[in-house]
Amino acid sequence: MEGGDNILRVSSSNIWRNSGREVFSTSFHDEDDEDALKWAALEKLPTYRRIRRGILTEEPGHAREIDIKSLGVMERKNLLERLVKIAEDDNEKFLLKLKKRIDRVGIDLPTIEVRFEHLNVDAEAYVGGRALPTILNFSINFFEGFLNYLHVLPSRKKPLSILHDVSGIINPGRMTLLLGPPSSGKTSLLLALGGKLDSDLKVSGKVTYNGHGMNEYVPQRTSAYISQHDLHIGELTCERNTGFLSKMSRDMLTELARREKEANIKPDPDLDIYMKAVSLEGQMASVVTDYVLKILGLEVCADTMVGDEMVRGISGGQKKRVTIGEMLVGPARALFMDEISTGLDSSTTYQIVNSIKQFIHILQGTAVISLLQPAPETYDLFDDIILLSDGQIVYEGPCENVLEFFEYMGFKCPERKGVTDFLQEVTSKKDQEQYWAKRDVPYNFSFHIGQKLGDELAVPFDKAKSHPAALTTKKYGVSKKELLKALASREYLLMKRNSFVYIFKFTQLIIIALIAMTVFLRTEMPKKTTADGTVFMGALFYSIMLIMFNGYAELAMTILKLPTFYKQRDLLFFPAWAYSLPTWILKIPITFVEVVIWVFITYYVIGFDPNVGRLFKMYLLLLFINQMASGLFRLIGALGRNMIVANTFGSFALLGVLVLGGFILSRENIKKWWIWGYWASPLMYVQNSIAVNEFLGSSWRHVPANSTESLGVIVLKSRGLFPEAYWYWIGVGASIGYIFLFNSLFTLALAYLNQRGDEIQRSASSTSVTSRAGSVSEVSQKKKRGMILPFEPLSITFDDVRYAVDMPQEMKAQGIPEDRLELLKGVSGAFRPGVLTTLMGVSGAGKTTLMDVLAGRKTGGYIEGRITISGYPKKQETFTRVAGYCEQTDIHSPHVTVYESLQYSAWLRLSLDVDSASKKMLVDEVMELVELTPLKEALVGLPGVNGLSTEQRKRLTIAVELIANPSIIFMDEPTSGLDARAAAIVMRTVRNTVDTGRTVVCTIHQPSIDIFDAFDELFLLKRGGEEIYVGPLGRHSAHLIEYFEGINGISKIKAGYNPATWMLEVTSAAQESALGVNFAEVYKNSDLYRRNKDLIKDLSTPPPGSKDIYFPTQYSQAFFIQCMACLWKQHLSYWRNPPYNAVRFLFTTCIALLLGTIFWDLGSKRETQQDIFNAMGSMYVAVLFLGIQNAGSVQPVVAIERIVFYRERAAGMYSALPYAFGQVVIELPYIFVQTLIYGVIVYAMIGFEWTVAKFLWYLFLCTSPCYTSLSTG
């Protein structure tokens, strides 16, 4: 099915014919006469037309012939419903029918064998203190890198081995599991196999597909690498994000149809339509997309926006499924999937992996899948396993032999221990000893004991056996026309989804136009003198600037879409030109509206020349100016690839264009070494063109006294502009030329530049391959000194809690009459001290929602019900002081170290009576407890970009909350994104915390048997927000199993099966439907429910002699300490952010030198009015561009810290004012240095009068607007 349209174009009969098999005949004599006649008529058509027609049977006895290309949405959905009604049950049957149809006419499917031999991947990076990105290190590294390039100095970077001499074979038709701890090299191996390794890495060895090197085919379309990071355009729906579709080879379908005709075989009509639809181009939302959405469980949210930080969308688990689906619809037959289970519950993971297994086994695909915590039943789906540790293969071979292999080596897997958990720990030096089984032999650490594949690798793959359609040589899957059409459709949809931006721009233009009309009012603007002309020249310049900078939004919108663009470009979804053309052309109508608003509102009110022809000429020119500016900003975005860099260097480019444009500095005053810049500036042509259009008009033709030229010509000459009428058309032509130039360069930048290195590489300081944490025995022996600070054990009860939100408009449009959508439907429960409770349920059951409601994190919606803390009504202002909340998303300041993060939390969250020594002891103890001590000096970094790995970040999130010494702790998915060993470390941390007498509640998706056994009680929700089991688990989950096995129709749990997975499977919606029961009703009629109600009643009454929680102040620390703490963290964040501060200083130096050379010695000239204008222009430019640059570049910095601020404020660490104080005060020294650099250079080069007072006033007048602009940003 997935062979793709990208096959070698040789004779179809040669490609698809299997000479070793006889084609047999089958006839159908019992078919309905009418259907038979329709099929016979279809068979008589030429092959080309026959593969575009099908027989659609929507109801029994109602068959009709259809054109496949015009298959409607509902017809497509009904067709798929008949083929795959329930994904779990029918997918395998569907694939078998597909394979049977192909097999019975003797067609071979293409297969791919992947080999990698002696593969080495190495990186170079700074280590230790040099790896910290401080401004000092940035400057040293910059100059050192330059000297390295000139071969003057040797590189100080240290080599780091990522993969070391790994070899192996991935066979088609077999599922291969890639297992290993974080930083073991899993992602690098998958990238190497998919041909997507970063060019900065040193790679040796070879990877071959069917014996062919990667230069002999297109690896990006032959294989698919599915990243662990979810990159999508938030404004698109799930269906749209799965976009660019696979196509079944038309050659294959043609050969299939020919052979079936010869053999008189009638295929299944629905299957026939499906296969033909897959082979046709032009179906953007094809049956393939619908099929993949169905097997991934995304049907329910197919029309829901994916969402991002600013747009509410689907859940994290659903985003992960969209990432998988995006690649499954492609043509690749080799799949390399990186940690695809993150954020998914175990049953969903099992379903997805099972669907992939069916495809691999039946259609002979090739798959390597990396998983972090595969449940035993998911592990059983795999045929082979590759076990990686520290960049080397420990074992590669069949799954059934892996335990036997380790037993031979002396290590035995205990009972009730998951195989994958055992495999992750047995390769760890710290954990290996506990599995040593040969008691009579002294234990020695054994490592890198992988099976030898030399015998198999010694026999090369016979290239003659490679199916010609297996390896793709065609770069793109569809024609250029279809690519352009698809991307234009997507861009148009994005514009509609971002309509607010355009409406806001229109509104902004109207408001500014109204203001401009009152500033440049015609009744106050005569046309009698040259000075009057100068005012009109200012109005024209203002119009140009406004129309130009109205396109500035293009810069941010371009950069925001770049990560997704790079991903899809590198996967060869489309070429750069197919992306850039719609981005440019579809925005042209927006330009028409913007310029109409400005010109037709302001033209006559300001009092420009009344000739209507000149009105439309001005409109035409401003139209081209807007398009030119939009192209320029898109180009700057594509070159910068980062908001800070693009804003900085974009401002620098604009400064050159503006200063040399002929308005701020007239042509006669431009120095000879910069005159080339004058002729290259697009603003010069625009300024001259618009001025000629106005000042050669009838209202400026009168000749002043003592002059022989009209007033308009005099004004033009006084400003150094050309007075000839043809300059209008020169300006129009130049604008059109620049439009094409900037958009062409934009396309080239997209095609040849890659994502910035600092965006995609990790720092070596935080991903040490050998930094393994302590063993179980070591941790259990540690004294928990830091966890014995005094605290009050508290319980939390909730009775009949309901939570609803306003009904989404999309659902109302589908005919749902209710005004509210209820997400929690009357749930009740109690969480007690010393009891570890897990909140579980399938994705969308409301686990996180319930936790947010209890923790007071829901700021919107409607909450009903009663919540008490140890019997007293919950008050949010005091609750934040006694509760901790570990969010699913690990949010931390990226530019501080692990130790500093904990130090900061302790400073602000512990009460005043805890002295500094106790705080330090607590920080050290918590770091040991969560096993972060080896990473003490590592920078936190940004998730998925640099810094800590996912599991290290998760442990830091827990540590930050433990520092606060809370009585109640909520943990949302504490093991999500972790491998089995890291999850065990985190759960040991959680268990140790509970044992101190705290109340801990965790949501969890896919616990292993070990992790599930660590919990005391379970709160189980079904989809829709109703509880179906609340109570104790018992030893080995005995109580839970007894409860569900007592319900009629529930199958018994198999021996050794994970109770958590079994529980989710037997309570699924499909099981409810099959058994005809409502598990929520069963629970509410049980003794367990009544016991819980009694418990809630008892705990909702305050114990005798107890008092309600009370604190004299809202925050733990005084206002001054909050300010100092916030300032301390901001200082560290700024010092370690060279892309912001170092680039800012570099920009300031460059802009100062640029302006100094442009305005050289103009400050000493005061003879003419133009000299004064020139001096004022230099000051205007300084204030304008330093201000704009600061306002623009600070926004991404604030955007990152703002998310951290929301978390810290919600945790009750400080109020908004101390945070604002720290953010504002930290800028003062940087702004002062910036203006000092600028002031000294510019003041000296321009030649202003050297007196102390005037120089200080100059610095002050530069600093104030810069700081004001920065605060505005």
DARATA-V896155 format. One record per residue. N is the residue number from 1. SS is DSSP state (H for helix, E for strand, C for the rest). PHI is phi in whole degrees, -180 to 180 (* if undefined). Layout:
BEGIN
N|SS|PHI  N|SS|PHI
END
This chain:
BEGIN
1|C|*  2|C|-102  3|C|-63  4|C|82  5|C|-81  6|C|-95  7|C|-118  8|C|-69  9|C|-84  10|C|-122  11|C|-55  12|H|-62  13|H|-67  14|H|-74  15|H|-66  16|H|-97  17|E|-80  18|C|-109  19|C|-69  20|C|-83  21|C|-124  22|C|-91  23|C|-83  24|C|-103  25|C|-107  26|C|-138  27|C|-120  28|C|-120  29|C|-101  30|C|-101  31|C|-75  32|C|-59  33|H|-58  34|H|-65  35|H|-63  36|H|-63  37|H|-65  38|H|-64  39|H|-67  40|H|-63  41|H|-64  42|H|-67  43|H|-65  44|C|-77  45|C|-69  46|C|-59  47|H|-55  48|H|-59  49|H|-78  50|H|-65  51|C|-80  52|C|-110  53|E|-121  54|E|-153  55|E|-105  56|E|-101  57|E|-113  58|E|-85  59|E|-134  60|C|-55  61|C|84  62|E|-122  63|E|-98  64|E|-146  65|E|-83  66|E|-133  67|E|-87  68|H|-58  69|H|-66  70|H|-101  71|C|-62  72|C|-80  73|H|-62  74|H|-68  75|H|-62  76|H|-66  77|H|-67  78|H|-65  79|H|-60  80|H|-67  81|H|-62  82|H|-74  83|H|-79  84|C|-133  85|C|-75  86|C|-119  87|H|-55  88|H|-63  89|H|-97  90|H|-99  91|H|-62  92|H|-65  93|H|-62  94|H|-63  95|H|-65  96|H|-65  97|H|-62  98|H|-63  99|H|-66  100|H|-62  101|H|-62  102|H|-72  103|H|-66  104|C|-73  105|C|-109  106|C|77  107|E|-97  108|C|-89  109|C|-85  110|C|-68  111|C|-129  112|C|-130  113|C|-104  114|E|-105  115|E|-122  116|E|-132  117|E|-128  118|E|49  119|E|-82  120|E|-124  121|E|-128  122|E|-128  123|E|-126  124|E|-121  125|E|-154  126|C|-74  127|C|-124  128|H|67  129|H|-63  130|H|-68  131|H|-79  132|C|-72  133|C|-84  134|C|-79  135|H|-62  136|H|-64  137|H|-61  138|H|-60  139|H|-66  140|H|-63  141|H|-63  142|H|-63  143|H|-71  144|H|-65  145|H|-63  146|H|-65  147|H|-69  148|H|-63  149|H|-62  150|C|-86  151|C|62  152|C|-88  153|C|-121  154|C|-76  155|C|-72  156|C|-92  157|C|-72  158|E|-99  159|E|-73  160|E|-126  161|E|-85  162|E|-99  163|E|-127  164|E|-125  165|E|50  166|E|-97  167|E|-140  168|E|178  169|E|-130  170|E|-107  171|C|-89  172|C|-70  173|C|77  174|C|-132  175|E|-90  176|E|-114  177|E|-95  178|E|-104  179|E|-125  180|C|170  181|C|-72  182|C|-56  183|C|69  184|C|-89  185|C|106  186|H|-62  187|H|-62  188|H|-63  189|H|-64  190|H|-64  191|H|-64  192|H|-65  193|H|-66  194|C|-89  195|C|71  196|C|-124  197|C|-66  198|C|-65  199|C|-68  200|C|-75  201|C|-81  202|E|-93  203|E|-123  204|E|-133  205|E|94  206|E|-143  207|E|-122  208|E|-128  209|E|-113  210|C|52  211|C|84  212|E|-96  213|E|-71  214|H|-68  215|H|-82  216|H|-98  217|C|-153  218|C|-104  219|H|-63  220|H|-64  221|H|-107  222|H|-80  223|E|-125  224|E|-132  225|E|-97  226|E|-104  227|C|-73  228|C|-78  229|C|-101  230|C|-92  231|C|-113  232|C|-143  233|C|-84  234|C|-61  235|C|-82  236|C|-94  237|E|-79  238|H|-58  239|H|-64  240|H|-69  241|H|-70  242|C|-83  243|C|17  244|C|-67  245|C|-88  246|C|-80  247|C|-132  248|C|-68  249|C|-57  250|H|-68  251|H|-61  252|H|-64  253|H|-66  254|H|-62  255|H|-66  256|H|-62  257|H|-63  258|H|-64  259|H|-69  260|H|-64  261|H|-66  262|H|-64  263|H|-89  264|C|58  265|C|-103  266|C|-102  267|C|-76  268|C|-62  269|H|-59  270|H|-67  271|H|-65  272|H|-63  273|H|-65  274|H|-60  275|H|-65  276|H|-69  277|H|-64  278|H|-65  279|H|-82  280|C|-94  281|C|-79  282|C|92  283|C|-104  284|C|-60  285|C|-102  286|C|-84  287|H|-64  288|H|-64  289|H|-61  290|H|-60  291|H|-64  292|H|-66  293|H|-59  294|H|-70  295|H|-72  296|C|-93  297|C|71  298|C|-105  299|H|-59  300|H|-65  301|H|-120  302|C|-58  303|C|-103  304|C|-99  305|E|-64  306|C|-64  307|C|87  308|C|-153  309|C|-62  310|C|-106  311|C|-122  312|C|-69  313|C|-145  314|C|-80  315|C|-75  316|H|-63  317|H|-64  318|H|-69  319|H|-62  320|H|-62  321|H|-69  322|H|-65  323|H|-59  324|H|-67  325|H|-63  326|H|-58  327|H|-93  328|H|-66  329|C|-77  330|C|-80  331|C|-87  332|C|-67  333|C|-105  334|E|-114  335|E|-113  336|E|-120  337|E|-114  338|E|-104  339|C|49  340|C|-81  341|C|-94  342|C|-59  343|C|86  344|C|-105  345|C|-75  346|H|-63  347|H|-70  348|H|-67  349|H|-59  350|H|-60  351|H|-62  352|H|-67  353|H|-64  354|H|-64  355|H|-63  356|H|-66  357|H|-60  358|H|-61  359|H|-64  360|H|-65  361|H|-71  362|H|-81  363|H|-101  364|C|60  365|C|-82  366|E|-126  367|E|-144  368|E|-124  369|E|-123  370|E|-94  371|C|-128  372|C|-88  373|C|-130  374|C|-67  375|C|-68  376|H|-54  377|H|-70  378|H|-73  379|H|-59  380|C|-66  381|C|-76  382|C|-91  383|C|-96  384|E|-125  385|E|-140  386|E|-114  387|E|-105  388|E|-106  389|E|-153  390|C|50  391|C|78  392|E|-129  393|E|-85  394|E|-86  395|E|-151  396|E|-140  397|E|165  398|E|-65  399|H|-63  400|H|-68  401|H|-101  402|H|-69  403|H|-68  404|H|-60  405|H|-62  406|H|-73  407|H|-64  408|H|-61  409|H|-79  410|C|107  411|E|-119  412|C|-118  413|C|-84  414|C|-68  415|C|-68  416|C|56  417|C|-113  418|C|-61  419|H|-59  420|H|-67  421|H|-62  422|H|-61  423|H|-66  424|H|-69  425|H|-85  426|H|-71  427|C|-90  428|C|-93  429|C|-60  430|C|-74  431|C|-101  432|H|-68  433|H|-61  434|H|-65  435|H|-101  436|E|-68  437|C|-102  438|C|-88  439|C|-65  440|C|-82  441|C|-114  442|C|-59  443|C|-76  444|C|-131  445|C|-63  446|C|-110  447|C|-157  448|C|53  449|C|-115  450|C|-64  451|C|-65  452|C|-85  453|C|-109  454|H|-58  455|H|-63  456|H|-69  457|H|-71  458|H|-68  459|C|-93  460|C|-69  461|C|-69  462|C|-77  463|H|-60  464|H|-65  465|H|-85  466|C|-72  467|C|-65  468|C|-59  469|C|-93  470|C|-71  471|C|-105  472|C|-84  473|C|-113  474|C|-87  475|C|-73  476|C|-123  477|C|-80  478|C|-131  479|C|-68  480|H|-59  481|H|-62  482|H|-67  483|H|-60  484|H|-64  485|H|-64  486|H|-64  487|H|-72  488|H|-66  489|H|-63  490|H|-67  491|H|-64  492|H|-64  493|H|-64  494|H|-63  495|H|-64  496|H|-66  497|H|-70  498|C|-99  499|H|-58  500|H|-58  501|H|-59  502|H|-72  503|H|-63  504|H|-63  505|H|-63  506|H|-62  507|H|-63  508|H|-60  509|H|-63  510|H|-62  511|H|-64  512|H|-66  513|H|-62  514|H|-65  515|H|-67  516|H|-61  517|H|-62  518|H|-81  519|H|-74  520|C|-101  521|C|-85  522|H|-62  523|H|-68  524|H|-104  525|C|-128  526|C|-72  527|C|-127  528|C|-113  529|C|-129  530|H|-63  531|H|-62  532|H|-62  533|H|-63  534|H|-63  535|H|-65  536|H|-65  537|H|-62  538|H|-63  539|H|-65  540|H|-66  541|H|-62  542|H|-62  543|H|-61  544|H|-62  545|H|-62  546|H|-66  547|H|-66  548|H|-65  549|H|-76  550|C|-69  551|C|-88  552|C|-64  553|H|-61  554|H|-61  555|H|-62  556|H|-66  557|H|-65  558|H|-67  559|H|-66  560|H|-63  561|H|-90  562|H|-64  563|H|-56  564|H|-67  565|H|-61  566|H|-61  567|H|-60  568|H|-74  569|H|-65  570|H|-67  571|C|-87  572|C|59  573|C|-68  574|C|-164  575|C|-83  576|H|-62  577|H|-65  578|H|-69  579|H|-84  580|H|-75  581|H|-61  582|H|-62  583|H|-59  584|H|-84  585|H|-69  586|C|-71  587|C|-87  588|H|-61  589|H|-59  590|H|-63  591|H|-61  592|H|-55  593|H|-68  594|H|-59  595|H|-70  596|H|-59  597|H|-57  598|H|-70  599|H|-66  600|H|-77  601|H|-84  602|H|-96  603|H|-55  604|H|-80  605|H|-70  606|H|-70  607|C|101  608|C|-67  609|C|-51  610|C|-73  611|C|-61  612|H|-65  613|H|-62  614|H|-71  615|H|-59  616|H|-72  617|H|-68  618|H|-65  619|H|-60  620|H|-61  621|H|-66  622|H|-65  623|H|-61  624|H|-69  625|H|-63  626|H|-62  627|H|-65  628|H|-62  629|H|-65  630|H|-61  631|H|-62  632|H|-63  633|H|-69  634|H|-62  635|H|-63  636|H|-61  637|H|-62  638|H|-69  639|H|-77  640|H|-74  641|C|61  642|C|-158  643|H|-59  644|H|-66  645|H|-66  646|H|-65  647|H|-63  648|H|-68  649|H|-77  650|H|-65  651|H|-63  652|H|-64  653|H|-64  654|H|-65  655|H|-61  656|H|-60  657|H|-62  658|H|-73  659|H|-66  660|C|-93  661|C|-85  662|C|100  663|C|-101  664|C|-66  665|C|-129  666|C|-71  667|H|-57  668|H|-64  669|H|-95  670|C|-77  671|C|-66  672|H|-64  673|H|-77  674|H|-115  675|H|-65  676|H|-63  677|H|-67  678|H|-62  679|H|-74  680|H|-88  681|C|-74  682|H|-63  683|H|-67  684|H|-61  685|H|-67  686|H|-66  687|H|-61  688|H|-65  689|H|-65  690|H|-72  691|H|-69  692|H|-62  693|H|-59  694|H|-84  695|H|-82  696|C|-99  697|C|-77  698|H|-64  699|H|-73  700|H|-115  701|C|-91  702|C|-70  703|E|-99  704|C|-66  705|C|-63  706|C|61  707|C|-143  708|C|-110  709|C|-115  710|E|-67  711|H|-60  712|H|-61  713|H|-66  714|H|-60  715|H|-61  716|H|-60  717|H|-69  718|H|-65  719|C|-96  720|C|74  721|C|-100  722|C|-82  723|C|-89  724|C|-76  725|C|-65  726|C|-69  727|H|-66  728|H|-61  729|H|-74  730|H|-62  731|H|-62  732|H|-63  733|H|-62  734|H|-63  735|H|-61  736|H|-62  737|H|-60  738|H|-68  739|H|-58  740|H|-69  741|H|-63  742|H|-65  743|H|-72  744|H|-68  745|H|-66  746|H|-60  747|H|-64  748|H|-65  749|H|-63  750|H|-65  751|H|-74  752|H|-112  753|C|-93  754|C|-111  755|C|-57  756|C|-58  757|H|-57  758|H|-72  759|H|-87  760|H|-121  761|C|-106  762|C|-94  763|C|-79  764|C|-68  765|C|-67  766|C|-115  767|C|-122  768|C|-56  769|C|-67  770|C|-99  771|C|-81  772|C|-92  773|C|-86  774|C|-69  775|C|-82  776|H|-62  777|H|-64  778|H|-65  779|H|-65  780|H|-67  781|H|-86  782|C|-71  783|C|-83  784|C|-90  785|H|-61  786|H|-71  787|H|-99  788|C|-109  789|C|-62  790|C|-62  791|C|-150  792|C|-105  793|C|-61  794|C|-131  795|C|-107  796|E|-131  797|E|-123  798|E|-144  799|E|-130  800|E|53  801|E|-82  802|E|-125  803|E|-139  804|E|-138  805|E|-125  806|E|-62  807|C|-62  808|C|-59  809|H|-60  810|H|-61  811|H|-74  812|H|-64  813|H|-64  814|C|-86  815|C|99  816|C|-80  817|C|-81  818|C|-64  819|C|-87  820|E|-126  821|E|-106  822|E|-87  823|E|-99  824|E|-125  825|E|-117  826|E|69  827|E|-88  828|E|-138  829|E|179  830|E|-144  831|E|-116  832|C|-118  833|C|-63  834|C|75  835|C|-118  836|E|-93  837|E|-111  838|E|-112  839|E|-97  840|E|-132  841|C|159  842|C|-69  843|C|-57  844|C|90  845|C|-79  846|C|106  847|H|-63  848|H|-65  849|H|-61  850|H|-61  851|H|-64  852|H|-63  853|H|-64  854|H|-65  855|H|-84  856|C|78  857|C|-92  858|C|-85  859|C|-96  860|C|-122  861|C|85  862|E|-125  863|E|-112  864|E|-129  865|E|116  866|E|-118  867|E|-124  868|E|-127  869|E|-117  870|C|50  871|C|95  872|E|-103  873|E|-56  874|C|-70  875|C|-117  876|H|-62  877|H|-65  878|H|-92  879|H|-63  880|H|-63  881|H|-78  882|H|-112  883|E|-122  884|E|-121  885|E|-135  886|E|-93  887|C|-73  888|C|-64  889|C|-87  890|C|-83  891|C|-108  892|C|-144  893|C|-66  894|C|-75  895|C|-104  896|C|-115  897|E|-85  898|H|-60  899|H|-63  900|H|-65  901|H|-62  902|H|-72  903|H|-60  904|H|-65  905|H|-64  906|H|-65  907|H|-60  908|H|-96  909|H|-107  910|C|-86  911|C|-70  912|C|-63  913|C|-80  914|C|-91  915|C|-78  916|H|-63  917|H|-64  918|H|-67  919|H|-63  920|H|-64  921|H|-63  922|H|-63  923|H|-60  924|H|-63  925|H|-68  926|H|-66  927|H|-61  928|H|-69  929|H|-59  930|C|-97  931|C|59  932|C|-110  933|H|-56  934|H|-64  935|H|-107  936|C|-52  937|C|-100  938|C|-80  939|E|-70  940|C|-68  941|C|75  942|C|-100  943|C|-58  944|C|76  945|C|-116  946|C|-156  947|C|86  948|C|-65  949|C|-75  950|H|-60  951|H|-72  952|H|-65  953|H|-64  954|H|-64  955|H|-66  956|H|-65  957|H|-58  958|H|-67  959|H|-62  960|H|-61  961|H|-78  962|H|-65  963|C|-57  964|C|-73  965|C|55  966|C|-80  967|C|-89  968|E|-125  969|E|-127  970|E|-103  971|E|-128  972|E|-96  973|C|55  974|C|-68  975|C|-108  976|C|-67  977|C|82  978|C|-109  979|C|-78  980|H|-59  981|H|-71  982|H|-64  983|H|-63  984|H|-65  985|H|-62  986|H|-63  987|H|-69  988|H|-62  989|H|-60  990|H|-63  991|H|-63  992|H|-60  993|H|-65  994|H|-63  995|H|-67  996|C|-83  997|C|100  998|C|-91  999|E|-95  1000|E|-127  1001|E|-126  1002|E|-124  1003|E|-92  1004|C|-152  1005|C|-96  1006|C|-136  1007|C|-74  1008|C|-75  1009|H|-59  1010|H|-57  1011|H|-66  1012|H|-64  1013|H|-68  1014|C|-73  1015|C|-86  1016|C|-93  1017|E|-132  1018|E|-126  1019|E|-118  1020|E|-104  1021|E|-110  1022|E|-102  1023|C|-60  1024|C|112  1025|C|83  1026|E|-123  1027|E|-80  1028|E|-125  1029|E|-160  1030|E|-136  1031|E|170  1032|E|-72  1033|C|-87  1034|C|84  1035|H|-65  1036|H|53  1037|H|61  1038|H|-63  1039|H|-64  1040|H|-62  1041|H|-64  1042|H|-62  1043|H|-64  1044|H|-76  1045|H|-69  1046|C|-77  1047|C|-88  1048|C|-58  1049|C|96  1050|C|-77  1051|C|-73  1052|C|-69  1053|C|-75  1054|C|-75  1055|C|-61  1056|C|80  1057|C|-79  1058|C|-71  1059|H|-59  1060|H|-65  1061|H|-68  1062|H|-59  1063|H|-61  1064|H|-68  1065|H|-70  1066|H|-77  1067|C|-108  1068|C|-68  1069|H|-61  1070|H|-65  1071|H|-68  1072|H|-57  1073|H|-65  1074|H|-67  1075|H|-87  1076|C|70  1077|C|-123  1078|C|-115  1079|H|-62  1080|H|-66  1081|H|-69  1082|H|-59  1083|H|-65  1084|H|-69  1085|C|-101  1086|C|-100  1087|H|-65  1088|H|-59  1089|H|-62  1090|H|-68  1091|H|-64  1092|H|-64  1093|H|-62  1094|H|-65  1095|H|-63  1096|H|-61  1097|H|-64  1098|H|-65  1099|H|-76  1100|C|-83  1101|C|-104  1102|C|-62  1103|C|-62  1104|C|-59  1105|C|83  1106|C|-85  1107|C|-129  1108|C|-67  1109|C|-63  1110|C|-143  1111|C|-132  1112|C|-66  1113|C|-127  1114|C|-71  1115|C|-114  1116|C|-66  1117|C|-115  1118|C|-68  1119|H|-57  1120|H|-64  1121|H|-66  1122|H|-58  1123|H|-63  1124|H|-66  1125|H|-65  1126|H|-64  1127|H|-66  1128|H|-60  1129|H|-69  1130|H|-64  1131|H|-60  1132|H|-64  1133|H|-65  1134|H|-74  1135|H|-65  1136|C|-102  1137|C|-124  1138|H|-60  1139|H|-57  1140|H|-94  1141|H|-82  1142|H|-64  1143|H|-65  1144|H|-63  1145|H|-67  1146|H|-62  1147|H|-62  1148|H|-61  1149|H|-62  1150|H|-65  1151|H|-67  1152|H|-66  1153|H|-66  1154|H|-62  1155|H|-68  1156|H|-62  1157|H|-75  1158|H|-72  1159|C|-98  1160|C|-53  1161|C|63  1162|H|-79  1163|H|-67  1164|H|-87  1165|C|-99  1166|C|-136  1167|C|-75  1168|C|-123  1169|H|-60  1170|H|-64  1171|H|-62  1172|H|-65  1173|H|-58  1174|H|-63  1175|H|-64  1176|H|-65  1177|H|-61  1178|H|-63  1179|H|-70  1180|H|-61  1181|H|-66  1182|H|-59  1183|H|-64  1184|H|-64  1185|H|-82  1186|H|-63  1187|H|-66  1188|H|-62  1189|H|-63  1190|H|-65  1191|H|-63  1192|H|-76  1193|H|-75  1194|H|-77  1195|H|-62  1196|H|-63  1197|H|-64  1198|H|-66  1199|H|-61  1200|H|-69  1201|H|-70  1202|H|-62  1203|H|-65  1204|H|-65  1205|H|-59  1206|H|-60  1207|H|-68  1208|H|-70  1209|H|-69  1210|H|-63  1211|C|-81  1212|C|77  1213|C|-78  1214|C|-164  1215|C|-92  1216|H|-69  1217|H|-65  1218|H|-61  1219|H|-64  1220|H|-62  1221|H|-60  1222|H|-61  1223|H|-66  1224|H|-79  1225|H|-68  1226|H|-64  1227|H|-75  1228|H|-57  1229|H|-64  1230|H|-69  1231|H|-64  1232|H|-64  1233|H|-63  1234|H|-62  1235|H|-72  1236|H|-67  1237|H|-57  1238|H|-64  1239|H|-62  1240|H|-62  1241|H|-67  1242|H|-70  1243|H|-59  1244|H|-72  1245|H|-73  1246|H|-74  1247|C|88  1248|C|-70  1249|C|-67  1250|C|-86  1251|C|-130  1252|H|-58  1253|H|-61  1254|H|-67  1255|H|-66  1256|H|-66  1257|H|-64  1258|H|-63  1259|H|-61  1260|H|-61  1261|H|-72  1262|H|-80  1263|H|-68  1264|H|-60  1265|H|-64  1266|H|-61  1267|H|-68  1268|H|-63  1269|H|-63  1270|H|-63  1271|H|-63  1272|H|-64  1273|C|-61
END
